[in-house]
Structures are given as structure tokens and as C-alpha cells.
Amino acid sequence: MFRKPGGRQPTTSSRTTPAVAGTSIVTVPSLRLEPGWNNLRVVDIAPKTLLDSRLVAAADRAFSSNTFDVLRTTVLQAAKDHGWRRVLLTAPTRRCGTTFVAANLALSLSRGGAARTLLVDLELRNPSLAATLGIADCGPLLPVLQGLGAWDAHLRCYRGNLALALNDTAVPEAAETLLAPETRATLARIVTALDPDVVLYDMPAALSCDDVQAFLPAVDAVIVVVDGTKTLADDISRCEALLADRAPVLGFVLNRAEDHGASRRRYGKGR
């Protein structure tokens, strides 16, 4: 398992022992336990859900998961070499499969104990990660982001090393929520407490709204998902221009590349 050198150290507070005759007053560190992985509710994902949602990266040695395993290694290497722990996943336009890629990448990271991962559904306008994973009654994420609810009671844990911050209620003022100091502070607290190797933020299309722009200052790198059947070269160029000088692009993931009937103007034909 790739971990930061030294790992997370427990926080301490100081307490003073009573004075005893013939001795001086000494200060003894007192451990203050932070909420962590053991506080999270454990969930399982049914095999039928994995099949129906094409979550191929959950299976060991699955041939079709090789792509996500390569992406997993790329992300872990970037975390090690550059400290790019907080990764935002987006697409140029809607329905390119960002949630599909985010879920499979997270499952690939969790398989075999490769890393501790936090996956957060920040597609606030149209959350679908919980449905993709087949996890019901996860509740709204907004109160947690606003600091009004206990985050460790909301999060779920899969396989012992994948934490899931899910959402089942749309947030109309998504960009305003992502810009709010309370949201940034809450997410920072969660990352500090769990100390994951990788944090994945599933987000909407970069060109469809201003949510990604609002949240870019809070991430280290970006993965862009493109659809081999409909993403145009102009879409990719506009997305690159939006991200330029604001966040490094860790890579482009070509989804649905097997469809060779797409227009020649569309990205991915013949690849």
C-alpha cells in the first residue's frame, strides 16, 4: 500500500499532572482521537450491481479492468511524485461517463489494498454515484458540506479502504455551494481525518456549468473523460483552455472507444 512517509500522526493535547511533594509539574501528551475509518458504516456492493453498472474494476484479474488499473497506477505515481492527492474528474460535455470512470477508478484503487481512497460525489446538480454503486438511502450531502451534519455518520466504507461521500438530493445552487468556505473547510476536515492516499471528486462537465471552475482551486490535478462516440475536438480544446494554468491535467480517458460508427469529426474514431 502506498502511503505518505511516516503516515498520519495522532493529534495531541496537553494536560498537566497535579503537583506532588518533592516533584515538579510535568506536562504529559494526551491523545485526542479524531473520527476515522473505524467510524464509517460498512457497505457492500451486490454482484448484480457491479454487472449492471459495468463496474469491471471491482473484480480481480478482470481483463476489462486493465484500463482502470493503468489509470490507478498513473494516479498513485502522480501522488508520489508530485503530491497530487486531490483529483477532480470531469468531461467537456455531459454524458461522457465521468461517474462511470470515477467509480471504476476508485474500485481499482481499493482492490488488493492498493491505497486508501476517498470518493466524493460533487455532481451536485444531478448526483448519480450512489445509484451507480447500488447504495440506497445515502441521504443529502449538502448539510454535511455546510457543516450541519456529522460527516463520519454520512460517509460509507467499502472493502475497508474506500470511503464514499454520496448524495441523493440535487443542489440547485451547486456552484455557490462549492465556492462556500464551509464546503472547503468540511472537505479539508474529512481529508485530514481519513488521510487517504487519493481523493477523487466526481464532478459535472466543465463546459456545461461553472461548478468545475468554482472548485478548481481546491484540487491538485484533473482527469478529463471524453466520449469516443460524441466528443468533438473543439470540445476538448475548449476544456483544455478552461483548465490552462489553473490545474494540471493528469490525463484524458477515452470512454466508449469501441464504437467505430461515429462521425469522422468525432474524437476517438479509429483508435
Buried (B, 14 or more C-beta within 10 A) or exposed (E): EEEEEEEBEEEEEEEEEEEEEEEEEEEEEEEEEBBBBEBBEEBEBEEEBBEEBEBBBBBEEBEEBEBBBEBBEBBBEBBBEEEBBBBBBBBBBBEBBBBBBBBBBBBBBBBEEBBBBBBBBBBBBEBBBBBBBBBEEBBBBBBBBEBEBEBBEBBBBBBEBBBBBBBBEEBEEBBEBBBBEEBBEBBEBBBEBBBBBBBBBBBBBBBBBBBBBBBBEBBBBBBBBBBBBBBBEEBBEBBBEBBEEEBEEBBBBBBBBEEEEBEEEBBBBEE
